[in-house]
Amino acid sequence: MRLLYVFVSVSSESRGQVTVTQPGAVSSALGGDVTIRCKTSQNVYTSGGYVNGGNYLAWYQQRDGESPKLLIYRASTRESGIPVSDRFSGSGSGTDFSLTISRVQAEDAGVYYCQHDYECHELGRGQEQTSTKNTGKTTKTKSCHDPSK
């Protein structure tokens, strides 16, 4: 049986008083399903204001030698233009979230980050995302979701 290891960032990230905690590495057989969990120190649901309401939690994938790529934003919304997005699904609310990868393929190996995305923040390991907040525009070249959309 061939196994695929999916590495998850093993860290806590504190931004704007929200700490994000993820577990260690998880693995899956090719073709199987794997679930990666994420916990926030406080409820990340926002009811509205100048942004639309929702659970502001994003998931990023970082393959070896590549920049992080946005997969999921607002806990369960798939980013458009991701070819394998139908195999990635996000769920959860409040403080407990998960990313499920269905029918795991070899190219899914990498580091998966969860992030409180009410605003665009620095990711772990020094990867900074560009904010497009309040511009009313986003581009496909930017991997940080614009919460004002």
DSSP file (Angstrom, degrees, kcal/mol; ACC not computed):
  #  RESIDUE AA STRUCTURE BP1 BP2  ACC     N-H-->O    O-->H-N    N-H-->O    O-->H-N    TCO  KAPPA ALPHA  PHI   PSI    X-CA   Y-CA   Z-CA
    1    1 A M              0   0    0      0, 0.0     2,-0.4     0, 0.0    28,-0.0   0.000 360.0 360.0 360.0 128.0    0.0    0.0    0.0
    2    2 A R        -     0   0    0     28,-0.1    28,-1.3     2,-0.0     2,-0.4  -0.715 360.0-156.4 -88.5 137.3    1.4    3.4   -1.0
    3    3 A L  E     -A   29   0A   0     -2,-0.4     2,-0.5    26,-0.2    26,-0.3  -0.885   7.1-152.5-115.0 145.7    1.0    6.2    1.5
    4    4 A L  E     -A   28   0A   0     24,-3.8    24,-3.0    -2,-0.4     2,-0.6  -0.965  12.6-146.0-112.9 130.3    1.0    9.9    1.0
    5    5 A Y  E     -A   27   0A   0     -2,-0.5     2,-0.6    22,-0.2   105,-0.3  -0.859   8.6-165.0 -98.3 126.4    2.1   12.2    3.8
    6    6 A V  E     -A   26   0A   0     20,-2.7    20,-2.4    -2,-0.6     2,-0.4  -0.942  13.6-150.3-109.1 112.3    0.3   15.5    4.1
    7    7 A F  E     -b  111   0B   0    103,-1.3   105,-1.2    -2,-0.6     2,-0.4  -0.681   8.2-161.0 -89.5 134.7    2.3   17.8    6.4
    8    8 A V  E     -b  112   0B   0     -2,-0.4   105,-0.1   103,-0.2     2,-0.1  -0.881  33.2 -96.8-112.6 143.7    0.4   20.4    8.3
    9    9 A S        -     0   0    0    103,-1.3     2,-1.1    -2,-0.4    13,-0.1  -0.390  31.8-148.4 -60.6 131.3    2.1   23.4    9.8
   10   10 A V        +     0   0    0     -2,-0.1     2,-0.3    11,-0.1    -1,-0.1  -0.724  57.9  91.0-103.5  82.4    2.8   22.6   13.5
   11   11 A S        -     0   0    0     -2,-1.1    11,-1.2    11,-0.2     2,-0.4  -0.984  68.4-119.5-162.4 166.3    2.5   26.0   15.0
   12   12 A S  E     -F   21   0C   0     -2,-0.3     2,-0.5     9,-0.2     9,-0.2  -0.978  26.2-160.2-115.6 135.3    0.3   28.6   16.6
   13   13 A E  E     -F   20   0C   0      7,-1.8     7,-2.4    -2,-0.4     2,-0.6  -0.967   1.4-162.4-118.9 127.6   -0.2   31.9   14.9
   14   14 A S  E     +F   19   0C   0     -2,-0.5     2,-0.4     5,-0.2     5,-0.2  -0.935  21.3 156.2-113.9 115.0   -1.4   34.9   16.7
   15   15 A R  E >  S-F   18   0C   0      3,-2.1     3,-1.6    -2,-0.6    -2,-0.1  -0.985  74.2  -7.7-137.1 123.5   -2.7   37.8   14.7
   16   16 A G  T 3  S-     0   0    0     -2,-0.4     3,-0.1     1,-0.3    -1,-0.1   0.864 128.7 -58.2  59.5  35.5   -5.2   40.4   16.0
   17   17 A Q  T 3  S+     0   0    0      1,-0.2     2,-0.6    24,-0.0    -1,-0.3   0.582 112.2 118.7  69.0  13.3   -5.5   38.3   19.2
   18   18 A V  E <   -F   15   0C   0     -3,-1.6    -3,-2.1    23,-0.1     2,-0.5  -0.951  49.0-159.8-108.1 119.0   -6.7   35.3   17.3
   19   19 A T  E     -F   14   0C   0     -2,-0.6    22,-2.0    -5,-0.2     2,-0.5  -0.856   2.2-156.5 -99.8 130.3   -4.4   32.3   17.8
   20   20 A V  E     -FG  13  40C   0     -7,-2.4    -7,-1.8    -2,-0.5     2,-0.4  -0.919   9.9-169.3-108.3 126.7   -4.7   29.5   15.2
   21   21 A T  E     -FG  12  39C   0     18,-3.1    18,-2.5    -2,-0.5    -9,-0.2  -0.960   5.6-179.2-121.6 132.7   -3.5   26.0   16.2
   22   22 A Q        -     0   0    0    -11,-1.2   -11,-0.2    -2,-0.4    16,-0.2  -0.916  23.6-120.2-125.2 154.4   -3.0   23.0   13.9
   23   23 A P        -     0   0    0      0, 0.0   -12,-0.2     0, 0.0     3,-0.1  -0.057  37.7 -87.2 -79.3-172.2   -1.9   19.4   14.7
   24   24 A G  S    S-     0   0    0      1,-0.2   -15,-0.1   -14,-0.1   -13,-0.0   0.122  70.2 -37.6 -81.0-159.7    1.1   17.6   13.3
   25   25 A A        -     0   0    0    -18,-0.1     2,-0.3   -17,-0.1    -1,-0.2  -0.266  53.5-166.1 -66.4 146.4    1.5   15.6   10.1
   26   26 A V  E     -A    6   0A   0    -20,-2.4   -20,-2.7    -3,-0.1     2,-0.3  -0.895   4.1-158.2-125.1 160.5   -1.3   13.4    8.8
   27   27 A S  E     -A    5   0A   0     -2,-0.3     2,-0.3   -22,-0.3   -22,-0.2  -0.936   7.8-173.7-138.5 161.5   -1.1   10.8    6.1
   28   28 A S  E     -A    4   0A   0    -24,-3.0   -24,-3.8    -2,-0.3     2,-0.2  -0.993  30.7-108.4-150.8 149.5   -3.4    9.0    3.8
   29   29 A A  E >   -A    3   0A   0     -2,-0.3     3,-2.4   -26,-0.3    75,-0.3  -0.549  55.1 -90.3 -70.8 146.3   -3.3    6.2    1.3
   30   30 A L  T 3  S+     0   0    0    -28,-1.3    75,-0.2     1,-0.3    -1,-0.1  -0.371 117.7  23.5 -57.8 134.5   -3.5    7.3   -2.3
   31   31 A G  T 3  S+     0   0    0     73,-2.9    72,-0.4     1,-0.3    -1,-0.3   0.277 105.6 106.1  89.5 -11.2   -7.1    7.5   -3.3
   32   32 A G  S <  S-     0   0    0     -3,-2.4    72,-3.3    71,-0.2     2,-0.3  -0.170  71.6-105.9 -87.9-173.8   -8.3    7.8    0.3
   33   33 A D        -     0   0    0     70,-0.2     2,-0.4    69,-0.2    69,-0.2  -0.878  28.7-169.8-114.2 148.8   -9.6   10.8    2.2
   34   34 A V  E     - H   0 101C   0     67,-2.1    67,-2.8    -2,-0.3     2,-0.5  -0.999   8.2-153.6-139.1 142.5   -7.8   12.8    4.8
   35   35 A T  E     - H   0 100C   0     -2,-0.4     2,-0.5    65,-0.2    65,-0.2  -0.967   4.7-162.6-119.7 130.3   -9.1   15.5    7.2
   36   36 A I  E     - H   0  99C   0     63,-3.0    63,-2.6    -2,-0.5     2,-0.3  -0.930  15.1-147.5-111.0 131.2   -6.9   18.3    8.6
   37   37 A R  E     - H   0  98C   0     -2,-0.5     2,-0.3    61,-0.2    61,-0.2  -0.666  14.5-174.9-105.0 156.1   -8.1   20.1   11.6
   38   38 A C  E     - H   0  97C   0     59,-2.4    59,-2.8    -2,-0.3     2,-0.4  -0.991   4.6-164.6-147.8 137.2   -7.7   23.7   12.8
   39   39 A K  E     -GH  21  96C   0    -18,-2.5   -18,-3.1    -2,-0.3     2,-0.3  -0.985   6.0-154.7-127.3 136.0   -8.7   25.4   16.0
   40   40 A T  E     -G   20   0C   0     55,-2.3   -20,-0.2    -2,-0.4     4,-0.1  -0.801  22.6-127.4-107.2 152.8   -8.9   29.2   16.7
   41   41 A S  S    S+     0   0    0    -22,-2.0     2,-0.3    -2,-0.3   -21,-0.1   0.681  91.5  16.7 -74.1 -17.1   -8.7   30.7   20.1
   42   42 A Q  S    S-     0   0    0    -23,-0.2     2,-0.1    52,-0.1    -1,-0.1  -0.971 100.4 -72.5-149.2 164.3  -11.9   32.6   19.6
   43   43 A N        -     0   0    0     -2,-0.3    52,-0.2     1,-0.1    -2,-0.1  -0.357  35.5-165.9 -59.3 127.3  -15.0   32.6   17.4
   44   44 A V        +     0   0    0     50,-2.2    12,-2.3    -2,-0.1     2,-0.3   0.193  46.9 122.3-103.5  15.9  -14.0   33.9   13.9
   45   45 A Y  E     -J   55   0D   0     10,-0.2     2,-0.4    49,-0.1    10,-0.2  -0.631  42.4-167.3 -77.3 134.6  -17.6   34.4   12.8
   46   46 A T  E     -J   54   0D   0      8,-2.5     8,-2.6    -2,-0.3     3,-0.1  -0.992  13.1-156.3-123.0 129.5  -18.4   38.0   11.7
   47   47 A S        -     0   0    0     -2,-0.4     6,-0.4     6,-0.2     2,-0.3   0.644  55.7 -81.1 -83.3 -13.9  -22.0   39.0   11.3
   48   48 A G        +     0   0    0      4,-0.3     2,-0.5     6,-0.1     3,-0.3  -0.980  61.6 145.1 154.6-139.7  -21.4   41.9    8.9
   49   49 A G  S    S-     0   0    0     -2,-0.3     4,-0.1     1,-0.2    -3,-0.0  -0.885  94.0 -12.6 100.6-134.4  -20.4   45.5    8.9
   50   50 A Y  S    S+     0   0    0     -2,-0.5     2,-0.3     2,-0.1    -1,-0.2   0.534 136.4  52.5 -82.2  -3.7  -18.2   46.6    6.0
   51   51 A V  S    S-     0   0    0     -3,-0.3    97,-0.2    98,-0.1     2,-0.1  -0.877  97.9 -94.3-123.2 160.8  -17.7   43.0    5.0
   52   52 A N        -     0   0    0     95,-0.6    -4,-0.3    -2,-0.3    -6,-0.1  -0.398  49.4-102.4 -68.5 150.4  -20.1   40.2    4.4
   53   53 A G        +     0   0    0     -6,-0.4     2,-0.3    -4,-0.1    -6,-0.2  -0.276  64.6 103.0 -71.1 160.0  -20.8   37.9    7.3
   54   54 A G  E    S-J   46   0D   0     -8,-2.6    -8,-2.5    -6,-0.0     2,-0.8  -0.855  75.6 -59.5 153.7 174.3  -19.3   34.5    7.7
   55   55 A N  E     -J   45   0D   0     19,-0.4     2,-1.9    -2,-0.3   -10,-0.2  -0.797  48.6-146.4 -85.9 110.4  -16.7   32.4    9.4
   56   56 A Y        +     0   0    0    -12,-2.3    61,-1.3    -2,-0.8    62,-0.4  -0.523  50.6 126.9 -86.7  78.0  -13.4   34.1    8.4
   57   57 A L  E     -C  116   0B   0     -2,-1.9    18,-3.4    59,-0.3     2,-0.3  -0.997  35.7-169.4-135.1 126.8  -11.1   31.1    8.1
   58   58 A A  E     -C  115   0B   0     57,-3.4    57,-2.4    -2,-0.4     2,-0.4  -0.834  10.9-147.2-117.7 155.1   -9.0   30.3    5.1
   59   59 A W  E     -CD 114  72B   0     13,-2.5    12,-2.9    -2,-0.3    13,-1.5  -0.979  14.6-170.7-121.5 134.4   -7.0   27.2    4.0
   60   60 A Y  E     -CD 113  70B   0     53,-2.8    53,-2.2    -2,-0.4     2,-0.4  -0.920  11.8-148.7-122.3 149.1   -3.8   27.4    2.0
   61   61 A Q  E     -CD 112  69B   0      8,-2.6     8,-2.7    -2,-0.3     2,-0.5  -0.969  10.7-171.3-114.2 132.4   -1.7   24.7    0.3
   62   62 A Q  E     -C  111   0B   0     49,-3.1    49,-2.8    -2,-0.4     2,-0.2  -0.935   6.1-163.0-125.5 109.8    2.1   25.1    0.0
   63   63 A R    >   -     0   0    0     -2,-0.5     3,-2.4     4,-0.4    47,-0.1  -0.505  45.0 -73.6 -82.3 158.5    3.9   22.6   -2.2
   64   64 A D  T 3  S+     0   0    0      1,-0.3    -1,-0.1    45,-0.2     3,-0.1  -0.284 119.5   5.7 -55.7 125.9    7.6   22.2   -1.8
   65   65 A G  T 3  S+     0   0    0      1,-0.3    -1,-0.3    -3,-0.1     2,-0.3   0.499 112.5 101.4  80.0   4.5    9.4   25.2   -3.5
   66   66 A E  S <  S-     0   0    0     -3,-2.4    -1,-0.3     1,-0.0     3,-0.1  -0.771  74.8-105.2-118.4 163.5    6.2   27.0   -4.2
   67   67 A S        -     0   0    0     -2,-0.3    -4,-0.4     1,-0.1    -6,-0.1  -0.481  52.9 -83.6 -78.7 156.2    4.3   30.0   -2.6
   68   68 A P        -     0   0    0      0, 0.0     2,-0.4     0, 0.0    -6,-0.2  -0.324  44.8-151.6 -60.3 144.0    1.2   29.3   -0.6
   69   69 A K  E     -D   61   0B   0     -8,-2.7    -8,-2.6    -3,-0.1     2,-0.3  -0.979  15.8-119.8-123.3 129.4   -2.0   28.9   -2.7
   70   70 A L  E     +D   60   0B   0     -2,-0.4   -10,-0.2   -10,-0.2     3,-0.1  -0.502  38.0 163.4 -69.3 128.6   -5.4   29.8   -1.5
   71   71 A L  E     +     0   0B   0    -12,-2.9     8,-2.9     1,-0.4     2,-0.4   0.764  63.8  14.3-107.0 -48.3   -7.8   26.8   -1.5
   72   72 A I  E     -DE  59  78B   0    -13,-1.5   -13,-2.5     6,-0.2    -1,-0.4  -0.981  59.7-175.3-135.4 138.6  -10.7   27.7    0.7
   73   73 A Y  E >>  + E   0  77B   0      4,-2.7     4,-2.3    -2,-0.4     3,-0.5  -0.929  69.4  26.2-132.1 163.7  -11.9   31.0    2.2
   74   74 A R  T 34 S-     0   0    0     -2,-0.3     2,-2.0     1,-0.3   -19,-0.4   0.892 124.3 -75.2  47.1  45.0  -14.7   31.8    4.7
   75   75 A A  T 34 S+     0   0    0    -18,-3.4    -1,-0.3     1,-0.2    23,-0.2  -0.114 126.9  23.3  72.0 -39.1  -14.4   28.3    6.0
   76   76 A S  T <4 S+     0   0    0     -2,-2.0     2,-0.6    -3,-0.5    14,-0.3   0.417  86.1 110.0-140.7   1.4  -16.1   26.5    3.1
   77   77 A T  E  <  -E   73   0B   0     -4,-2.3    -4,-2.7    12,-0.1     2,-0.2  -0.743  60.8-135.3 -89.1 122.1  -16.0   28.6   -0.1
   78   78 A R  E     -E   72   0B   0     -2,-0.6    -6,-0.2    -6,-0.2     2,-0.2  -0.535  19.7-116.7 -75.6 137.6  -13.7   27.1   -2.7
   79   79 A E    >   -     0   0    0     -8,-2.9     3,-0.9    -2,-0.2     6,-0.1  -0.540  34.9-117.4 -68.9 135.3  -11.3   29.5   -4.5
   80   80 A S  T 3  S+     0   0    0     -2,-0.2    -1,-0.1     1,-0.2     0, 0.0  -0.389  92.7  35.2 -73.3 153.9  -12.1   29.6   -8.2
   81   81 A G  T 3  S+     0   0    0      1,-0.2    -1,-0.2    -2,-0.1     3,-0.1   0.484  76.2 128.3  84.3   2.6   -9.5   28.5  -10.7
   82   82 A I    X   -     0   0    0     -3,-0.9     3,-2.1     1,-0.2    -1,-0.2  -0.836  52.1-149.5 -91.3 113.1   -8.1   25.7   -8.6
   83   83 A P  T 3  S+     0   0    0      0, 0.0     3,-0.3     0, 0.0    -1,-0.2   0.809  93.4  38.5 -55.9 -35.1   -8.2   22.7  -10.9
   84   84 A V  T >  S+     0   0    0      1,-0.2     3,-2.3     2,-0.1     4,-0.4   0.132  78.3 121.6-102.0  21.8   -8.6   20.1   -8.2
   85   85 A S  G X   +     0   0    0     -3,-2.1     3,-1.1     1,-0.3    -1,-0.2   0.759  62.9  67.7 -61.4 -24.8  -11.0   22.2   -6.1
   86   86 A D  G 3  S+     0   0    0     -3,-0.3    -1,-0.3     1,-0.3    -2,-0.1   0.716  99.4  52.0 -68.1 -16.6  -13.7   19.6   -6.2
   87   87 A R  G <  S+     0   0    0     -3,-2.3    15,-3.0    14,-0.1     2,-0.5   0.563 100.3  73.0 -92.3  -9.8  -11.6   17.3   -4.1
   88   88 A F  E <   +I  101   0C   0     -3,-1.1     2,-0.4    -4,-0.4    13,-0.2  -0.911  59.3 171.5-108.5 127.8  -10.9   20.0   -1.4
   89   89 A S  E     -I  100   0C   0     11,-2.3    11,-3.1    -2,-0.5     2,-0.3  -0.999  15.8-155.5-138.0 140.3  -13.7   20.9    1.0
   90   90 A G  E     +I   99   0C   0     -2,-0.4     2,-0.3   -14,-0.3     9,-0.2  -0.843  18.4 165.3-111.6 149.0  -13.8   23.1    4.1
   91   91 A S  E     +I   98   0C   0      7,-2.2     7,-2.4    -2,-0.3     2,-0.2  -0.948  20.2  81.6-151.5 171.1  -16.2   22.9    7.0
   92   92 A G  E     -I   97   0C   0     -2,-0.3     2,-0.3     5,-0.2     5,-0.2  -0.462  41.4-140.0 118.4 170.9  -16.6   24.1   10.5
   93   93 A S  E >   +I   96   0C   0      3,-1.4     3,-1.8    -2,-0.2     2,-1.2  -0.978  63.2  10.4-161.4 163.1  -17.8   27.2   12.4
   94   94 A G  T 3  S-     0   0    0     -2,-0.3   -50,-2.2     1,-0.3   -52,-0.1  -0.477 130.3 -21.0  69.6 -96.1  -16.9   29.2   15.5
   95   95 A T  T 3  S+     0   0    0     -2,-1.2   -55,-2.3   -52,-0.2     2,-0.5   0.456 121.3  75.1-125.6  -7.3  -13.6   27.9   16.6
   96   96 A D  E <   +HI  39  93C   0     -3,-1.8    -3,-1.4   -57,-0.2     2,-0.3  -0.943  54.6 162.2-119.7 123.1  -13.3   24.4   15.0
   97   97 A F  E     -HI  38  92C   0    -59,-2.8   -59,-2.4    -2,-0.5     2,-0.3  -0.894  14.7-166.4-135.7 160.4  -12.6   23.9   11.4
   98   98 A S  E     -HI  37  91C   0     -7,-2.4    -7,-2.2    -2,-0.3     2,-0.5  -0.998  13.9-149.6-149.3 151.9  -11.4   21.2    9.0
   99   99 A L  E     -HI  36  90C   0    -63,-2.6   -63,-3.0    -2,-0.3     2,-0.5  -0.991  18.6-161.6-117.5 124.7  -10.1   20.7    5.5
  100  100 A T  E     -HI  35  89C   0    -11,-3.1   -11,-2.3    -2,-0.5     2,-0.6  -0.930   5.2-161.4-111.0 130.1  -10.9   17.4    3.8
  101  101 A I  E     -HI  34  88C   0    -67,-2.8   -67,-2.1    -2,-0.5     3,-0.4  -0.950  14.8-157.3-107.9 118.3   -9.0   16.2    0.8
  102  102 A S        +     0   0    0    -15,-3.0   -69,-0.2    -2,-0.6     3,-0.1  -0.673  69.4   8.8 -96.0 149.9  -11.0   13.5   -1.1
  103  103 A R  S    S-     0   0    0    -72,-0.4    -1,-0.2    -2,-0.3   -70,-0.2   0.936  92.5-137.3  48.8  57.7   -9.4   10.9   -3.4
  104  104 A V        -     0   0    0    -72,-3.3   -73,-2.9    -3,-0.4     2,-0.3  -0.124  22.1-164.3 -53.2 133.4   -5.9   11.9   -2.3
  105  105 A Q    >   -     0   0    0    -75,-0.2     3,-1.8    -3,-0.1     4,-0.2  -0.773  33.5-108.2-115.4 162.2   -3.4   12.2   -5.1
  106  106 A A  G >  S+     0   0    0      1,-0.3     3,-1.6    -2,-0.3  -101,-0.1   0.847 116.6  61.9 -59.0 -35.2    0.4   12.4   -5.0
  107  107 A E  G 3  S+     0   0    0      1,-0.3    -1,-0.3   -44,-0.0    -3,-0.0   0.546  87.5  74.3 -72.2  -4.6    0.4   16.1   -6.0
  108  108 A D  G <   +     0   0    0     -3,-1.8    -1,-0.3     2,-0.0    -2,-0.2   0.586  68.3 115.3 -81.1 -10.0   -1.6   16.9   -2.8
  109  109 A A    <   +     0   0    0     -3,-1.6     2,-0.3    -4,-0.2   -45,-0.2  -0.367  47.1  83.3 -61.7 136.0    1.5   16.4   -0.7
  110  110 A G  S    S-     0   0    0   -105,-0.3  -103,-1.3   -47,-0.1     2,-0.5  -0.980  81.2 -53.0 162.4-168.3    2.6   19.7    1.0
  111  111 A V  E     -bC   7  62B   0    -49,-2.8   -49,-3.1    -2,-0.3     2,-0.5  -0.881  43.6-157.6-103.2 132.2    2.0   22.0    3.9
  112  112 A Y  E     -bC   8  61B   0   -105,-1.2  -103,-1.3    -2,-0.5     2,-0.4  -0.949   8.5-166.5-114.4 125.5   -1.5   23.1    4.6
  113  113 A Y  E     - C   0  60B   0    -53,-2.2   -53,-2.8    -2,-0.5     2,-0.4  -0.879   9.6-156.3-110.3 139.0   -2.1   26.3    6.6
  114  114 A C  E     - C   0  59B   0     -2,-0.4     2,-0.3   -55,-0.2   -55,-0.2  -0.891  21.0-177.7-105.6 150.9   -5.3   27.5    8.2
  115  115 A Q  E     - C   0  58B   0    -57,-2.4   -57,-3.4    -2,-0.4     2,-0.6  -0.995  36.0-117.7-151.4 135.9   -5.6   31.2    8.7
  116  116 A H  E     - C   0  57B   0     -2,-0.3     3,-0.3   -59,-0.2   -59,-0.3  -0.671  36.4-172.4 -69.5 118.0   -8.0   33.7   10.2
  117  117 A D        +     0   0    0    -61,-1.3   -60,-0.2    -2,-0.6    -1,-0.1   0.001  47.2 117.0-114.9  30.7   -8.8   35.7    7.1
  118  118 A Y  S    S+     0   0    0    -62,-0.4     2,-0.3     1,-0.1    -1,-0.2   0.901 100.5   6.9 -59.5 -38.1  -10.9   38.7    8.3
  119  119 A E  S    S-     0   0    0     -3,-0.3     2,-0.5   -63,-0.1    -1,-0.1  -0.897 100.5 -91.8-130.0 165.7   -7.9   40.7    7.0
  120  120 A C        +     0   0    0     -2,-0.3     2,-0.2    24,-0.1    11,-0.1  -0.681  53.0 177.1 -81.7 128.2   -4.9   39.4    5.1
  121  121 A H        -     0   0    0     -2,-0.5     8,-0.6    -5,-0.1     2,-0.3  -0.686  36.4 -80.8-122.0 173.6   -2.1   38.5    7.5
  122  122 A E  B     -K  128   0E   0     -2,-0.2     6,-0.2     6,-0.2     2,-0.2  -0.577  43.6-137.7 -72.2 138.1    1.4   37.0    7.3
  123  123 A L    >   -     0   0    0      4,-2.7     3,-0.6    -2,-0.3     4,-0.3  -0.521  34.4 -83.8 -85.7 164.8    1.5   33.3    7.1
  124  124 A G  G >  S+     0   0    0      1,-0.2     3,-1.2    -2,-0.2    -1,-0.2  -0.136 110.8  40.6 -60.2 166.4    3.9   31.2    9.0
  125  125 A R  G 3  S-     0   0    0      1,-0.2    -1,-0.2    -3,-0.1     3,-0.1   0.740 130.4 -71.8  62.1  25.7    7.4   30.7    7.7
  126  126 A G  G <  S+     0   0    0     -3,-0.6     2,-0.9     1,-0.2    -1,-0.2   0.630  86.8 147.1  74.2  13.6    7.6   34.3    6.5
  127  127 A Q    <   -     0   0    0     -3,-1.2    -4,-2.7    -4,-0.3     2,-0.4  -0.751  30.7-162.9 -87.2 110.1    5.3   34.0    3.6
  128  128 A E  B     -K  122   0E   0     -2,-0.9     2,-0.3    -6,-0.2    -6,-0.2  -0.783   4.1-150.6 -98.3 133.7    3.5   37.3    3.3
  129  129 A Q        -     0   0    0     -8,-0.6     2,-0.5    -2,-0.4    13,-0.1  -0.742  20.2-116.0 -99.5 149.4    0.3   37.7    1.4
  130  130 A T        -     0   0    0     -2,-0.3    14,-0.3     2,-0.0     2,-0.3  -0.719  26.1-136.1 -88.7 129.3   -0.7   40.9   -0.4
  131  131 A S        +     0   0    0     -2,-0.5    15,-0.1   -11,-0.1    14,-0.1  -0.656  23.8 178.6 -85.6 137.1   -3.9   42.5    0.9
  132  132 A T    >   +     0   0    0     -2,-0.3     3,-1.8    13,-0.1     4,-0.5   0.088  31.2 152.1-116.5  19.6   -6.4   43.9   -1.6
  133  133 A K  T 3   +     0   0    0      1,-0.3    -2,-0.0     2,-0.1    13,-0.0  -0.211  66.7   4.8 -57.5 136.5   -8.8   45.0    1.2
  134  134 A N  T 3  S+     0   0    0      1,-0.1    -1,-0.3     2,-0.0    12,-0.0   0.506 102.1  99.9  68.2   8.1  -11.0   48.0    0.4
  135  135 A T  S <  S-     0   0    0     -3,-1.8    -2,-0.1     2,-0.2    -1,-0.1   0.684  81.6-136.1 -91.0 -19.8   -9.9   48.2   -3.3
  136  136 A G  S    S+     0   0    0     -4,-0.5     2,-0.3     1,-0.2    -3,-0.1   0.538  72.9  91.7  77.3   5.2  -12.9   46.3   -4.5
  137  137 A K        -     0   0    0     -5,-0.5     2,-0.3     2,-0.0    -2,-0.2  -0.959  48.8-176.2-133.4 149.0  -10.7   44.3   -6.8
  138  138 A T        -     0   0    0     -2,-0.3     2,-0.3    -3,-0.1     7,-0.1  -0.958  10.9-153.0-134.2 158.8   -8.9   41.0   -6.7
  139  139 A T    >   -     0   0    0     -2,-0.3     3,-1.5     1,-0.1    -7,-0.0  -0.940  26.6-121.1-129.0 155.7   -6.6   39.3   -9.1
  140  140 A K  T 3  S+     0   0    0     -2,-0.3    -1,-0.1     1,-0.3     0, 0.0   0.680 108.7  67.0 -67.9 -16.8   -5.8   35.7   -9.7
  141  141 A T  T 3  S+     0   0    0      2,-0.0     2,-0.5     0, 0.0    -1,-0.3   0.614  87.1  79.4 -80.9  -9.7   -2.1   36.4   -9.0
  142  142 A K    <   -     0   0    0     -3,-1.5   -13,-0.1     1,-0.1    -3,-0.1  -0.853  61.1-164.7-102.4 129.4   -2.8   37.2   -5.3
  143  143 A S        +     0   0    0     -2,-0.5     2,-0.6   -75,-0.1    -1,-0.1   0.430  64.2  89.7 -94.5   2.1   -3.3   34.3   -3.0
  144  144 A C  S    S-     0   0    0    -14,-0.3   -12,-0.1   -74,-0.1     2,-0.1  -0.883  79.7-123.8-101.6 126.3   -4.9   36.2   -0.2
  145  145 A H        -     0   0    0     -2,-0.6   -13,-0.1     1,-0.1   -12,-0.1  -0.394  16.7-126.2 -69.4 139.8   -8.7   36.5   -0.3
  146  146 A D    >   -     0   0    0      1,-0.1     3,-1.6    -2,-0.1    -1,-0.1  -0.784  17.0-162.2 -86.4 108.6  -10.2   40.0   -0.3
  147  147 A P  T 3  S+     0   0    0      0, 0.0   -95,-0.6     0, 0.0    -1,-0.1   0.623  84.7  66.3 -71.4 -10.2  -12.7   40.0    2.6
  148  148 A S  T 3         0   0    0      1,-0.2    -2,-0.0   -97,-0.2   -15,-0.0   0.493 360.0 360.0 -86.4  -1.3  -14.5   43.1    1.2
  149  149 A K    <         0   0    0     -3,-1.6    -1,-0.2   -97,-0.1   -98,-0.1   0.476 360.0 360.0 -66.9 360.0  -15.6   41.2   -1.9
